Amino acid sequence: MMERSLAALLVCVFGVTTGEFVLAGILPAVAGDLRVSIPAAGLLVTAYALGMIVGGPLLTAITAGRPRKPLVLGLLAVAVAGNLLSAVAPGYGVLFAARVVTALVTSTFFANAIVIATSAAPAGKQASTVARLVFGMNLAMILGAPLGTWIGEAFGWRSTFGAITACCAVGLLLVARLVPGDQPVTRSRAFGEFSVFRNRDLLLAITITAVANIGLLMVFTYLAPLLTGPGAFAAAAVAPMLLVYGVGATIGNLVGGRLADRALLPSQLGALALLVVLLVALWASPHPVITGLLVFAAGAVGFSVIPGMQTRVLTTAAAAPTLAIAVNASAYQVAAAFAGWVGGRVIAGAGLASVYLAAALATVLGIGLSAAALRRDRVRQTVRR
């Protein structure tokens, strides 16, 4: 039953996350059809991120204590409606509203999906279970976004959102049929779960998610100009290199989940330290082939820490795991926004290649925070003895 339930949730994660990633590939077509500028169309991406940042924690708090399966079905229904409205939007304003509405339910859906999946996982397998669910996000990156872009180029951008609507609808039906209805629920009042954030270990875990991922997000944001500039790649090679990065991220996610099951924080520290080395090596890379191998490795190592970070938040927020995961997702979105801004300032001041060094420095900060979390755990274990 667990395997079928996980498969149903994975389909939903793939569909919902593809809806987030795909807009970048169809942005020019959207702008041209709706007769708006590229920057105005780009605000649709910003609106989606802000919807997740703000809507995730608030909606999760409001729905605290609700039975999980009906809640997930309701959230998926909103995602289906939001993507369908995106497909038929008569103008920019309606499309903007549709993207915001869809974003509002994304973090809450993902948080509940993680809690449902891990609650049925065997003891000691929480991180690898999270990794299997996050695999849906990886598939959205390496398969969903390119496929959605191709559909948009072949049949128009509205067809892209139509396909995403169909995928989310299929996922909804699978969840209705395959996910058990007796999910464990913590009964609490709306916003009452916010008291969980008095836990310093949880706050530290969420801070690590935000800080430790800034470096890799900075590189990913500017990967295309980094490849065609310092990397000496042709413009036509950018798409294949994004695929290389995505494949690396997928492998790293699955391997990282297993490592985190065995030793969560030690494996996280080791991966972040290796990521620093890889980022510095990218800055010094003398040849495109070496750069390509390093991009693959950076994607793998960078994403290997994600399952462990999610699991750390879950284990430190036993009283309100769903809200904590939603806030953690918001922290990741904040990190993405901050990474783009910092990277832009670095490029303006020190040049494009310096993004790699700035990313390495940001990752070092993540190492320091992870080491502090490990030290707190060891002190606590010593006191208990």
N, C-alpha and C positions, 0 to 999 in steps of 0.2 A: 504493500500500500504506500509506503514511504517513497519508493522509487517512482511510482505513477504520479503521486502528488507533486514530487519535485520536478518531474518532467512537465507537468501542466503549468507550474509556476515559472519554469524556465522559458516556455513559449511566451508567456505574458511579459516577462522581463525583456525578452528579445524584441517584442513588438513595441512596447512602451519606450524602450531605450533607443530603438531605431528612429522613432519619432523625434527624439531629442537630437540625435547626431546628424540626421539626413539633411536638415535644412541648409547646412553649409554647402552641400553639393548642388542644391537646386536654387540657391540664393539669386543668381543672375536671372534665371527664368521667372522667379517670383517677382523680382523687381520690374522686369520688362513687362510682364503681363498686367501687373497692377499699377504700372506707370508711377513707380516711386524710385528714389535713388537707391543705390547700393547701401549707403550708410543707413538709410531708413529701413531697408529690408533687414540689415544687420541687427537692428533693434529688436527684431523678433527673437533672435538668439538671446539677447540680453534680457528680454522680458521673460523668456522661459527660465533662465537661471534665477532671476529675482523671484519668480513664482515658486520655484523649488525652495529657495532660501527662506522666504517668509511663510509660504503656505504649508510647507512640511511640518514644522514644529507646531504651528497653530492648529492645523486640521487634525494632527495626531493627538494633541491635547484634548481637543473638543470631542474626538471619537474614543477617548480612553474608556476602557471597560466594555466596549461594544463587542459582541461575538465576532470573532475574526473572519470566519468564512463569509457571512453576509456582508461584512464591511468590505472585504476584498472584492467581492462581486459588485458592490455598489461603486467602488473606486474604479474598477475596470469598465463599468458601464459609462462612467463620466469620461474615461480615456477614449472609449469608442466614440462617444458623442463629440468630444473635442476634436478628434482627428477627422471625423466625418464632416464637421462644420468647417474645418480647415480645407477640406477637399472642395467644398461647394461655396466657400466664402465669396461674396460678390465684390468685396473691396478690402482694402488694407485694414481698415478699422475692425471689421469682423474677424479677419484672420488674426490680428493682434490679440483680440479678446479670446479667440479660440485657443491660441497658444498659451495664454496665461491660465485659462481654466484647466487645460490639460496638465500644465506644470504644477498646479496647486495640489493635484492628487498623486503626483509621481512619487515623491519622497515617502508619503504615508503608505502607499501601496507597497513600495520596495521594503520599507521597515516591517510591515506586517508579513510580507512574504518570507523575509529572513527569519522572523520569530516562528512562523508556522513550520518552516523547514527544519530549523535547529531544535525545536521542541520535540520533533519525532526522530532526531538523530541519535545514534548510540552514544553512550558516554565517551568523551574524549575525541569525538569526531565532529565537533561543531565547526571548527575552522575549515575542514575539507568539505563539509556540507555547504557552508557559505561560498566556498570557492566554486562549487558546482553550480550554484545559483548565479553567481557573478559571471559564470561562463556565458550566460545569456547576454550580458552586457558586452563581453568580448566578441561574441558572434555579431552583435549589432554593429560593432566597430569595424570588423574585418569583412563581414558579409552583408549585413543589413544596409549600412550607409552606402556602400558602392552599388548594391543592387537597386536601392531606392533611387539613387542618382541616375542609373541606367534607365529605369522605368520612366523617370521624369524627362530624360532626354528623348526617349522613344515615343512616349505617349502624352507628355505634358506633366507639369509639376503636380497638378491636381490628382493625377493617377497615382502618384507616389503616396499621397495621403490616403487615397482610396485603398491601396494595398496594405498600408499600415492599419487602417480601420479594420480590414478583413482579418489580419493577423491577430489583433487585439480581441476581436469578436470570437475567433476560434479559441484563443486562450481563455476567455471568459467561460465558454461552454465546457472546456476541459476542466477548469477549476470547479465548476458547478458539479461535474460528474465524478471527478477523481479525488478531490481534496476532502478529507473527512470533516464532518460538521461539528465534531466535539473538541474543537481547539481550546486549550487552556486559556483563560482570561483572568486578568487581575482586575477586580472590581474597584473602581475609583471614580471620583467626580472629575468633571472637566477641569483642567488646569491643576488639579490636585497633584498630578504626577510630577510637576515641576520641582517639587521638593527633593527629587532624586539628585538634582544638580548641586546639592550641598555636599555630595560625595566628591572629595578631592581626587580620588583615583579616576573617577569618571570624567571629571573636567580635564585631567591630564591626558586621558586617552583621546578625548575629542580634540584637544589642542595638538596632540601628536598627529592626528589625521590631517589637520589643517596645515601645520608647519612642515611636516616631513614630505608632503606631496607637492609643495610649491615648486621645488626644483624641477621635477620631471614634468609637471604641468607647464612650466615656463618654456622648457625645451619643446614640448609638443605644440604649444601655441605658435611658436615661430619656427617649426620644423621645416616648412617649405622654403622660406628664405635662407635658413641655415644650410639646407642641402644645396640649393642653387647658387649660394654665395660662397662661404668658406668651404663647403663640401665639394664644390666643383661638379655637381650633378647637372644634367640637362633638365629642363622643365618637365619633359615627358617622363622622367624617372621618379618624380615626386609621388605619383599615385602608387606605383609598385613599392616604393620605400615605405609608404604609409601602411601597405599590406604587410610588409616585413615587420614593421613595428607592432602591428596588431597581432600577428602570429606569435611574436615573442611575448607579448602581453598575455595571450591566451595560455601559452605553455607555463609562463611564470606564475600565473594565477593558480593553476591546478597544482603545480609543484609546491608553491608557497603555502597552500592550504594544508598539505600533508606535513610540511615542516612545522607549521604553527601548531598542529595537533600535538607534536612531540615536544617542542620547546618554543613557545610563542615569542616572548621578548628576546631571547638570545638569537633566534633566527631572524627576527626583525632587525636587530642591531647589525648582524652580519650582512644582511642584504643592503641596508642603507650605507654601510661602509663601502661595500663593493660598488654601489651606485655612484658614490663620490669618485671612486677611481675611474669608472667608466665615463663619467662626465668630463673629468680632466683629460682623459684619453681622447675623447671626441674633440675637445678644444685643440689638442696637439696632433690630431690625426693627419698623416701626410698623404693619404691616398683614398680615393672614393671607395675602393673595395673594403679597406679597413673601416672606414666610416660606416659602410653598410652593415658590417658585422657588429660594430659597436652599437648601432641603432637597434638592431635585433636584441642584443644583450641588455641594453638599457631598458627596453620595453619589458623584457622578461623579468629582470631583477626589480624594476620599479613596481610592477604589478604583483610581484610575489608577496609584498607586504600587505596588500589590501585585505585578504581574508583574515589575517591575524589582527589587523586593526579593527575590523568589524566585530570579531569575536571578543576582543578585549573590551570593547564598549558594551557588548552583551553581558559579559561576566561581571562587570563593575556596576551594572544597572539592573540587577535582578528585579527590583521593585517596579521598574518602568522601562523594560527593554525596548518597546516599540517607539516610545518618544525619544529615547536616547539614540536609537539608530536613525530616526528622522533628523534629529539635530546634527548627528554626525554627517549625514548626507548634505545638510546645509553647510556645514563647516567645509566640506570638500568643494562645494560650489563657490564659497567665499574664497577658498584657496585658489581656485581656477581664475576667478576674477582678479584677485590680487597678483597672481603670477603674470597675467597679461599686462597689467599696469606696470609692475616692476620691470618686466622684460623690455617694455617699450622705453622706459627711462634709461635702462642699461644700454640699449642700442643707440639711443640719442647721445649718450655721454661717452661710452667707451667702445662702441662698435658692435657689430652683429656677433662676432665670434665670442665676445665676452659674456654672452648669455650662458654659455656652458659653465664658465667659472662662477657666475652669480648663482646658477642652479646648484652647483656643487656646494657653495657656501650655505645656501638655504637648507640643503640636505644635512649638512653638518649640524645645524641647529636641531633638526629632527633627531639626529643621533643623540645629542645631549639630552633631549627630553625623554627619549626612549631609555637611555641609561638611568635617568632619574626615576623612571617608573620601575625599572628592574631593581634598583637599589631599595626603593620603598617596599617592594615585595619581599626582598631578602631580609630586610630589617624586621618586617612583620613576622616572617617565618622564624627568625631567631628569637624574637620575643615569645612566641608561642611555645617554643621548646623550653 
